[in-house]
Amino acid sequence: MESVIVEIRAGAGGEEAALFAADLFRMYSKYANSKNWKKTVLNCHYSDLGGMKQIIFELKNGDVFSKMKYEGGVHRVQRIPVTEKVGRIHTSTASVAVLPKPKAAEIKIRAGELKIDFYKASGPGGQYVNKRMTAVRIAHLPSGLTVTSQTERNLAQNKENAMAILEARLLEKKEIEELEKLGEKRKTQIKWAKRAEKIRTYNFPQDRITDHRIKKSFHDIEGIMAGNLDEIVKALSELL
């Protein structure tokens, strides 16, 4: 059974970027529902207007990695934000990382390599939403990676979620280090691993989504944002 961890982060554009990140999460959620994949939210930080500064979730079942692997990179949106009073079109971004969930033997973490802290979960604006220490922060000392989880009201579940995020990021780090040892030709073939690559523009005024890697545009932006990603996924799998 394939399983991936997807991380969406708001980029340039302030509150509008956070709203776009939330739109991407809804798009992938609806796409997952259409494929009968199981979705589990591992961590989320909301913005003041209900957008998402960051959300990390797991998708599993069926062919989830082969369908989602091309989504990693920077997604750019061009539209009139709800926060805009004059009606100007703004450009904002959100980044998506798609990380295969490691199998048990791929990543080994020793207890002594971890520093684990517990704290109170917070909501938009930083206010505490839970009076008990249920949120978890885990630092992996050898790599310097730090992850958090505060989605659940249960401390043990948040710890399990944080460990899943940490394992996926450690596998990504390991793969990037291995890529660095390879030649440039091989590295350019594995574009899905690059978080910083601008891959797609969502132009709402022109009802057009353009994938820059295959130089192809798609219409019916509302339908695609409602989870109808099959045409884009098919084109990417054929051309990349």
C-alpha positions in Angstrom: 0.0 0.0 0.0 1.5 3.3 -1.1 1.5 6.2 1.4 2.7 9.8 1.0 3.0 12.8 3.3 2.0 16.1 1.7 3.2 19.4 3.1 1.6 22.7 1.9 3.1 26.0 3.0 1.9 29.5 2.3 4.6 31.5 0.4 4.7 35.0 -1.0 1.5 37.0 -0.7 0.6 37.2 3.0 -3.0 36.3 3.9 -3.9 35.6 0.3 -1.1 33.0 0.1 -2.5 31.3 3.2 -6.0 31.2 1.6 -4.5 29.7 -1.6 -2.8 27.1 0.5 -6.1 26.2 2.0 -7.6 26.0 -1.5 -4.9 23.6 -2.6 -5.6 21.4 0.5 -9.3 21.3 -0.4 -8.4 20.4 -4.0 -6.2 17.5 -2.9 -8.8 16.4 -0.3 -11.5 16.2 -3.0 -9.2 14.4 -5.4 -8.3 11.9 -2.6 -12.0 11.3 -2.0 -12.6 10.5 -5.7 -9.8 7.9 -5.5 -10.9 6.4 -2.2 -7.6 7.3 -0.5 -7.5 7.7 3.2 -6.5 11.2 4.4 -5.1 12.0 7.9 -4.1 15.5 8.9 -0.8 15.4 10.9 -0.4 19.1 11.6 -2.0 22.4 10.7 -1.4 26.1 11.4 -4.3 28.4 10.5 -4.1 32.1 9.5 -6.3 34.8 11.0 -8.8 34.7 8.1 -9.1 31.0 8.0 -6.3 30.2 5.5 -3.5 27.8 6.2 0.0 28.9 6.9 1.0 25.3 6.8 -0.8 21.9 6.6 0.8 18.5 6.6 -1.3 15.4 5.9 -0.9 11.8 4.9 -2.6 10.1 2.0 -2.6 6.3 1.6 -4.2 3.5 -0.5 -3.8 2.4 -4.1 -1.5 4.3 -6.4 -1.3 7.5 -4.3 2.4 8.2 -4.9 2.3 7.6 -8.7 -0.6 10.1 -8.9 0.7 12.7 -6.4 4.5 12.7 -7.1 4.3 15.5 -9.7 2.6 18.0 -7.4 5.8 18.9 -5.5 7.0 22.5 -6.2 5.8 26.1 -6.1 2.2 26.7 -7.1 1.4 30.3 -8.2 -2.1 31.9 -8.2 -3.2 35.0 -10.0 -6.6 36.3 -8.9 -8.5 39.1 -7.1 -8.2 38.2 -3.4 -11.1 38.5 -1.0 -8.7 40.8 0.9 -8.5 43.2 -2.0 -10.7 46.4 -1.9 -9.8 48.0 -5.2 -10.2 44.9 -7.4 -6.6 44.4 -8.5 -5.2 41.0 -9.5 -2.6 39.7 -7.0 0.0 37.0 -7.5 0.7 34.7 -4.5 2.4 31.4 -4.0 2.3 28.2 -2.0 4.8 25.4 -1.9 3.9 21.7 -2.0 6.2 18.9 -0.9 5.2 15.3 -1.6 7.2 12.9 0.5 7.0 9.1 0.3 6.3 7.7 3.7 9.3 5.5 4.7 9.0 1.8 5.1 10.0 0.5 8.5 13.6 -0.5 7.4 14.4 2.7 5.5 14.9 5.1 8.4 16.2 4.1 11.8 15.9 6.7 14.6 17.4 6.0 18.1 15.6 7.4 21.1 18.8 9.2 22.2 18.8 11.2 19.0 15.5 13.0 19.9 14.6 15.9 22.1 10.9 15.9 22.7 9.0 18.9 24.2 5.2 19.2 25.0 3.3 22.5 24.9 -0.3 23.9 24.6 -1.8 23.9 21.1 -2.6 27.3 19.7 -5.1 28.6 17.0 -5.3 31.6 14.8 -3.8 34.7 16.3 -1.7 32.6 18.7 -4.4 32.1 21.3 -4.4 28.8 23.2 -7.1 26.3 22.1 -6.2 23.6 24.5 -5.5 24.0 28.2 -3.5 20.8 28.4 0.0 20.1 27.1 -1.0 18.0 24.0 1.1 19.6 21.2 4.4 17.9 20.5 7.8 19.3 19.2 10.5 16.8 18.2 14.0 17.8 17.4 16.3 15.2 15.6 19.7 16.2 17.0 22.0 14.6 14.3 20.2 16.3 11.4 19.0 19.5 13.1 15.4 18.8 11.8 12.5 19.9 14.0 8.9 18.9 13.5 5.6 19.7 15.4 2.1 18.3 15.7 -0.9 19.8 17.5 -3.9 18.7 15.4 -5.2 16.0 17.8 -6.3 16.5 21.4 -4.4 13.4 22.4 -0.7 13.7 23.2 0.2 10.2 22.1 -1.5 10.7 18.7 0.3 14.0 18.1 3.6 12.4 19.0 2.9 9.6 16.5 2.0 12.2 13.8 5.2 14.2 14.5 7.3 11.0 14.2 5.7 10.3 10.8 6.6 13.8 9.6 10.1 13.5 10.9 10.7 10.1 9.2 9.4 11.4 5.9 11.7 14.5 6.0 14.7 12.4 7.0 14.1 10.1 4.0 13.8 13.2 1.8 17.1 14.6 3.2 18.8 11.2 2.6 17.5 11.2 -1.1 18.7 14.8 -1.7 22.1 14.0 -0.3 22.3 10.9 -2.6 21.2 13.1 -5.6 24.0 15.6 -4.8 26.5 12.7 -5.5 25.0 12.1 -9.0 25.6 14.0 -12.2 23.6 17.0 -13.3 21.8 15.0 -16.0 20.4 12.6 -13.5 19.4 15.4 -11.0 17.4 17.2 -13.6 15.4 14.1 -14.3 14.1 13.9 -10.7 12.3 17.3 -10.7 9.5 16.2 -8.3 12.1 16.3 -5.5 12.7 20.0 -5.9 10.6 22.1 -3.5 11.6 25.4 -5.0 10.8 24.8 -8.6 7.8 26.9 -9.9 5.6 24.2 -11.5 2.1 25.6 -12.1 0.2 28.9 -12.4 -3.6 29.1 -11.5 -4.9 32.2 -13.4 -8.5 32.7 -12.3 -9.4 35.7 -14.5 -8.5 33.7 -17.6 -9.9 30.4 -16.3 -6.6 28.7 -17.0 -4.1 26.5 -15.2 -0.7 26.2 -16.8 1.8 23.6 -15.9 5.2 25.1 -16.8 7.1 21.7 -16.9 5.1 20.4 -19.9 4.1 23.9 -21.2 0.5 22.9 -21.3 -2.7 24.8 -20.2 -5.9 23.4 -18.8 -9.3 25.2 -18.5 -12.3 24.8 -16.1 -10.3 26.1 -13.1 -13.3 25.8 -10.8 -13.7 22.1 -11.7 -9.9 21.4 -11.2 -10.0 23.2 -7.8 -12.9 20.9 -6.9 -10.6 17.9 -7.3 -10.9 17.1 -11.0 -7.1 16.6 -11.4 -7.2 13.5 -13.7 -6.5 15.4 -16.9 -3.5 17.2 -15.5 -2.1 14.0 -13.8 -2.5 12.0 -17.0 -0.7 14.7 -19.1 2.2 14.9 -16.6 2.6 11.1 -16.4 2.8 10.9 -20.2 5.2 13.9 -20.8 7.5 13.8 -17.8 
